[in-house]
Amino acid sequence: MTEAARNFADCVNQVHYQNASFMLIKNGRRFARLVPVEEKVCKGRDLVKALERASLTPSESRAWRTDLKRARRALIPPEDKWQ
């Protein structure tokens, strides 16, 4: 929070022009998010539709599956499972 307050204009510019987002932390806990108005979010159903349209070779499919497994292992679950 302190860093964001000191550099608020820069943070807002990054959000707007670079499509960046910031998690604001206060006392070690997530407090708020600063995100673009038109934040691009891929939901599961969007991914399913995209995959249905994709024409992947068997080797591309295996590589995609490997990448997905790696990405899942890298995810950090939220502290509050209801968020």
Distance bins in CASP14 RR format, pairs under 12 A and 6 or more apart:
PFRMAT RR
TARGET T0000
AUTHOR 0000-0000-0000
RMODE 2
METHOD distances of the structure
MODEL  1
1 7 0 0 0 0 0 1 0 0 0 0 0
1 8 0 0 0 0 0 1 0 0 0 0 0
1 11 0 0 0 0 0 1 0 0 0 0 0
1 22 0 0 0 0 0 1 0 0 0 0 0
1 23 0 0 0 0 0 1 0 0 0 0 0
1 24 1 0 1 0 0 0 0 0 0 0 0
1 25 1 0 0 1 0 0 0 0 0 0 0
1 26 1 0 1 0 0 0 0 0 0 0 0
1 27 0 0 0 0 1 0 0 0 0 0 0
1 28 0 0 0 0 1 0 0 0 0 0 0
1 29 0 0 0 0 0 1 0 0 0 0 0
1 30 0 0 0 0 0 1 0 0 0 0 0
1 31 1 0 0 1 0 0 0 0 0 0 0
1 32 0 0 0 0 1 0 0 0 0 0 0
1 34 0 0 0 0 0 1 0 0 0 0 0
2 8 0 0 0 0 0 1 0 0 0 0 0
2 24 0 0 0 0 1 0 0 0 0 0 0
2 25 0 0 0 0 1 0 0 0 0 0 0
2 26 0 0 0 0 1 0 0 0 0 0 0
2 27 0 0 0 0 0 1 0 0 0 0 0
2 28 0 0 0 0 0 1 0 0 0 0 0
2 31 0 0 0 0 0 1 0 0 0 0 0
3 10 0 0 0 0 0 1 0 0 0 0 0
3 11 0 0 0 0 1 0 0 0 0 0 0
3 22 0 0 0 0 1 0 0 0 0 0 0
3 23 0 0 0 0 0 1 0 0 0 0 0
3 24 0 0 0 0 1 0 0 0 0 0 0
3 25 0 0 0 0 1 0 0 0 0 0 0
3 26 0 0 0 0 0 1 0 0 0 0 0
3 34 0 0 0 0 0 1 0 0 0 0 0
4 10 0 0 0 0 1 0 0 0 0 0 0
4 11 1 0 1 0 0 0 0 0 0 0 0
4 12 0 0 0 0 1 0 0 0 0 0 0
4 14 0 0 0 0 0 1 0 0 0 0 0
4 15 0 0 0 0 0 1 0 0 0 0 0
4 20 0 0 0 0 0 1 0 0 0 0 0
4 21 0 0 0 0 0 1 0 0 0 0 0
4 22 1 0 0 1 0 0 0 0 0 0 0
4 23 0 0 0 0 1 0 0 0 0 0 0
4 24 1 0 1 0 0 0 0 0 0 0 0
4 25 0 0 0 0 1 0 0 0 0 0 0
4 26 0 0 0 0 0 1 0 0 0 0 0
4 31 0 0 0 0 1 0 0 0 0 0 0
4 32 0 0 0 0 1 0 0 0 0 0 0
4 33 0 0 0 0 0 1 0 0 0 0 0
4 34 1 0 0 1 0 0 0 0 0 0 0
5 11 0 0 0 0 1 0 0 0 0 0 0
5 12 0 0 0 0 0 1 0 0 0 0 0
5 22 0 0 0 0 0 1 0 0 0 0 0
5 24 0 0 0 0 1 0 0 0 0 0 0
5 26 0 0 0 0 0 1 0 0 0 0 0
5 31 0 0 0 0 0 1 0 0 0 0 0
5 32 0 0 0 0 0 1 0 0 0 0 0
5 34 0 0 0 0 0 1 0 0 0 0 0
7 13 0 0 0 0 1 0 0 0 0 0 0
7 14 0 0 0 0 1 0 0 0 0 0 0
7 15 0 0 0 0 0 1 0 0 0 0 0
7 22 0 0 0 0 0 1 0 0 0 0 0
7 24 0 0 0 0 0 1 0 0 0 0 0
7 34 0 0 0 0 0 1 0 0 0 0 0
8 14 0 0 0 0 0 1 0 0 0 0 0
8 15 0 0 0 0 0 1 0 0 0 0 0
8 22 0 0 0 0 0 1 0 0 0 0 0
8 24 0 0 0 0 0 1 0 0 0 0 0
8 34 0 0 0 0 1 0 0 0 0 0 0
9 15 0 0 0 0 0 1 0 0 0 0 0
9 16 0 0 0 0 0 1 0 0 0 0 0
9 17 0 0 0 0 0 1 0 0 0 0 0
9 34 0 0 0 0 0 1 0 0 0 0 0
10 16 0 0 0 0 0 1 0 0 0 0 0
10 17 0 0 0 0 0 1 0 0 0 0 0
10 18 0 0 0 0 0 1 0 0 0 0 0
10 20 0 0 0 0 0 1 0 0 0 0 0
10 22 0 0 0 0 0 1 0 0 0 0 0
10 34 0 0 0 0 0 1 0 0 0 0 0
11 17 0 0 0 0 0 1 0 0 0 0 0
11 18 0 0 0 0 0 1 0 0 0 0 0
11 20 0 0 0 0 1 0 0 0 0 0 0
11 21 0 0 0 0 1 0 0 0 0 0 0
11 22 1 0 1 0 0 0 0 0 0 0 0
11 23 0 0 0 0 0 1 0 0 0 0 0
11 24 0 0 0 0 1 0 0 0 0 0 0
11 32 0 0 0 0 0 1 0 0 0 0 0
11 33 0 0 0 0 0 1 0 0 0 0 0
11 34 1 0 0 1 0 0 0 0 0 0 0
11 35 0 0 0 0 0 1 0 0 0 0 0
11 36 0 0 0 0 0 1 0 0 0 0 0
12 18 0 0 0 0 0 1 0 0 0 0 0
12 20 0 0 0 0 1 0 0 0 0 0 0
12 21 0 0 0 0 0 1 0 0 0 0 0
12 22 0 0 0 0 1 0 0 0 0 0 0
12 34 1 0 0 1 0 0 0 0 0 0 0
12 35 0 0 0 0 0 1 0 0 0 0 0
12 36 0 0 0 0 0 1 0 0 0 0 0
12 37 0 0 0 0 0 1 0 0 0 0 0
13 19 0 0 0 0 0 1 0 0 0 0 0
13 20 0 0 0 0 1 0 0 0 0 0 0
13 22 0 0 0 0 0 1 0 0 0 0 0
13 34 0 0 0 0 0 1 0 0 0 0 0
13 36 0 0 0 0 0 1 0 0 0 0 0
14 20 1 0 1 0 0 0 0 0 0 0 0
14 21 0 0 0 0 1 0 0 0 0 0 0
14 22 1 0 0 1 0 0 0 0 0 0 0
14 34 0 0 0 0 1 0 0 0 0 0 0
14 35 0 0 0 0 0 1 0 0 0 0 0
14 36 0 0 0 0 1 0 0 0 0 0 0
15 21 1 0 0 1 0 0 0 0 0 0 0
15 22 1 0 0 1 0 0 0 0 0 0 0
15 24 0 0 0 0 0 1 0 0 0 0 0
15 33 0 0 0 0 1 0 0 0 0 0 0
15 34 1 0 1 0 0 0 0 0 0 0 0
15 35 1 0 0 1 0 0 0 0 0 0 0
15 36 1 0 1 0 0 0 0 0 0 0 0
15 37 0 0 0 0 1 0 0 0 0 0 0
15 38 0 0 0 0 0 1 0 0 0 0 0
15 39 0 0 0 0 1 0 0 0 0 0 0
16 34 0 0 0 0 0 1 0 0 0 0 0
16 35 0 0 0 0 0 1 0 0 0 0 0
16 36 1 0 0 1 0 0 0 0 0 0 0
16 37 0 0 0 0 1 0 0 0 0 0 0
16 38 0 0 0 0 0 1 0 0 0 0 0
16 39 0 0 0 0 0 1 0 0 0 0 0
17 36 0 0 0 0 1 0 0 0 0 0 0
18 36 0 0 0 0 1 0 0 0 0 0 0
19 35 0 0 0 0 1 0 0 0 0 0 0
19 36 1 0 1 0 0 0 0 0 0 0 0
19 37 0 0 0 0 0 1 0 0 0 0 0
19 38 0 0 0 0 1 0 0 0 0 0 0
19 39 0 0 0 0 1 0 0 0 0 0 0
19 40 1 0 0 1 0 0 0 0 0 0 0
19 41 0 0 0 0 0 1 0 0 0 0 0
20 33 0 0 0 0 0 1 0 0 0 0 0
20 34 0 0 0 0 1 0 0 0 0 0 0
20 35 0 0 0 0 1 0 0 0 0 0 0
20 36 1 0 0 1 0 0 0 0 0 0 0
20 39 0 0 0 0 0 1 0 0 0 0 0
21 32 0 0 0 0 0 1 0 0 0 0 0
21 33 1 0 0 1 0 0 0 0 0 0 0
21 34 1 0 0 1 0 0 0 0 0 0 0
21 35 1 0 1 0 0 0 0 0 0 0 0
21 36 1 0 0 1 0 0 0 0 0 0 0
21 37 0 0 0 0 0 1 0 0 0 0 0
21 38 0 0 0 0 0 1 0 0 0 0 0
21 39 1 0 0 1 0 0 0 0 0 0 0
21 40 0 0 0 0 0 1 0 0 0 0 0
21 41 0 0 0 0 0 1 0 0 0 0 0
22 30 0 0 0 0 0 1 0 0 0 0 0
22 31 0 0 0 0 0 1 0 0 0 0 0
22 32 0 0 0 0 1 0 0 0 0 0 0
22 33 1 0 0 1 0 0 0 0 0 0 0
22 34 1 0 1 0 0 0 0 0 0 0 0
22 35 1 0 0 1 0 0 0 0 0 0 0
22 36 0 0 0 0 0 1 0 0 0 0 0
22 39 0 0 0 0 0 1 0 0 0 0 0
23 29 0 0 0 0 0 1 0 0 0 0 0
23 30 1 0 1 0 0 0 0 0 0 0 0
23 31 0 0 0 0 1 0 0 0 0 0 0
23 32 1 0 0 1 0 0 0 0 0 0 0
23 33 1 0 1 0 0 0 0 0 0 0 0
23 34 0 0 0 0 1 0 0 0 0 0 0
23 35 0 0 0 0 1 0 0 0 0 0 0
23 76 0 0 0 0 0 1 0 0 0 0 0
23 78 0 0 0 0 0 1 0 0 0 0 0
23 79 0 0 0 0 0 1 0 0 0 0 0
23 83 0 0 0 0 0 1 0 0 0 0 0
24 30 1 0 0 1 0 0 0 0 0 0 0
24 31 1 0 1 0 0 0 0 0 0 0 0
24 32 1 0 1 0 0 0 0 0 0 0 0
24 33 1 0 0 1 0 0 0 0 0 0 0
24 34 1 0 0 1 0 0 0 0 0 0 0
24 35 0 0 0 0 0 1 0 0 0 0 0
25 31 1 0 0 1 0 0 0 0 0 0 0
25 32 0 0 0 0 1 0 0 0 0 0 0
25 33 0 0 0 0 0 1 0 0 0 0 0
25 34 0 0 0 0 0 1 0 0 0 0 0
25 79 0 0 0 0 0 1 0 0 0 0 0
26 32 0 0 0 0 1 0 0 0 0 0 0
28 79 0 0 0 0 0 1 0 0 0 0 0
29 78 0 0 0 0 0 1 0 0 0 0 0
29 79 1 0 0 1 0 0 0 0 0 0 0
29 80 0 0 0 0 1 0 0 0 0 0 0
29 83 0 0 0 0 0 1 0 0 0 0 0
30 76 0 0 0 0 0 1 0 0 0 0 0
30 78 0 0 0 0 1 0 0 0 0 0 0
30 79 1 0 0 1 0 0 0 0 0 0 0
30 80 0 0 0 0 1 0 0 0 0 0 0
30 83 0 0 0 0 1 0 0 0 0 0 0
33 39 0 0 0 0 1 0 0 0 0 0 0
33 83 0 0 0 0 0 1 0 0 0 0 0
35 41 0 0 0 0 1 0 0 0 0 0 0
40 46 0 0 0 0 0 1 0 0 0 0 0
41 47 0 0 0 0 0 1 0 0 0 0 0
42 48 0 0 0 0 0 1 0 0 0 0 0
42 49 0 0 0 0 0 1 0 0 0 0 0
42 50 0 0 0 0 1 0 0 0 0 0 0
42 51 0 0 0 0 0 1 0 0 0 0 0
42 71 0 0 0 0 0 1 0 0 0 0 0
43 49 0 0 0 0 1 0 0 0 0 0 0
43 50 0 0 0 0 0 1 0 0 0 0 0
44 50 0 0 0 0 1 0 0 0 0 0 0
44 51 0 0 0 0 1 0 0 0 0 0 0
44 68 0 0 0 0 0 1 0 0 0 0 0
45 51 0 0 0 0 0 1 0 0 0 0 0
45 52 0 0 0 0 0 1 0 0 0 0 0
46 52 0 0 0 0 0 1 0 0 0 0 0
46 53 0 0 0 0 0 1 0 0 0 0 0
47 53 0 0 0 0 0 1 0 0 0 0 0
47 54 0 0 0 0 0 1 0 0 0 0 0
47 64 0 0 0 0 0 1 0 0 0 0 0
47 68 0 0 0 0 1 0 0 0 0 0 0
47 71 0 0 0 0 0 1 0 0 0 0 0
48 54 0 0 0 0 0 1 0 0 0 0 0
50 56 0 0 0 0 0 1 0 0 0 0 0
50 64 0 0 0 0 0 1 0 0 0 0 0
51 60 0 0 0 0 0 1 0 0 0 0 0
51 61 0 0 0 0 1 0 0 0 0 0 0
51 64 0 0 0 0 1 0 0 0 0 0 0
51 65 0 0 0 0 0 1 0 0 0 0 0
51 68 0 0 0 0 0 1 0 0 0 0 0
54 60 0 0 0 0 1 0 0 0 0 0 0
54 61 0 0 0 0 1 0 0 0 0 0 0
54 64 0 0 0 0 1 0 0 0 0 0 0
55 61 0 0 0 0 0 1 0 0 0 0 0
56 62 0 0 0 0 1 0 0 0 0 0 0
56 63 0 0 0 0 1 0 0 0 0 0 0
56 64 1 0 0 1 0 0 0 0 0 0 0
56 65 0 0 0 0 1 0 0 0 0 0 0
56 67 0 0 0 0 0 1 0 0 0 0 0
57 63 0 0 0 0 1 0 0 0 0 0 0
57 64 0 0 0 0 0 1 0 0 0 0 0
58 64 0 0 0 0 0 1 0 0 0 0 0
58 65 0 0 0 0 0 1 0 0 0 0 0
59 65 0 0 0 0 0 1 0 0 0 0 0
59 66 0 0 0 0 0 1 0 0 0 0 0
60 66 0 0 0 0 0 1 0 0 0 0 0
60 67 0 0 0 0 0 1 0 0 0 0 0
61 67 0 0 0 0 0 1 0 0 0 0 0
61 68 0 0 0 0 0 1 0 0 0 0 0
62 68 0 0 0 0 0 1 0 0 0 0 0
62 69 0 0 0 0 0 1 0 0 0 0 0
63 69 0 0 0 0 0 1 0 0 0 0 0
63 70 0 0 0 0 0 1 0 0 0 0 0
64 70 0 0 0 0 0 1 0 0 0 0 0
64 71 0 0 0 0 0 1 0 0 0 0 0
65 71 0 0 0 0 0 1 0 0 0 0 0
65 72 0 0 0 0 0 1 0 0 0 0 0
66 72 0 0 0 0 0 1 0 0 0 0 0
66 73 0 0 0 0 0 1 0 0 0 0 0
67 73 0 0 0 0 0 1 0 0 0 0 0
67 74 0 0 0 0 0 1 0 0 0 0 0
68 74 0 0 0 0 0 1 0 0 0 0 0
68 75 0 0 0 0 0 1 0 0 0 0 0
69 75 0 0 0 0 0 1 0 0 0 0 0
77 83 0 0 0 0 1 0 0 0 0 0 0
END
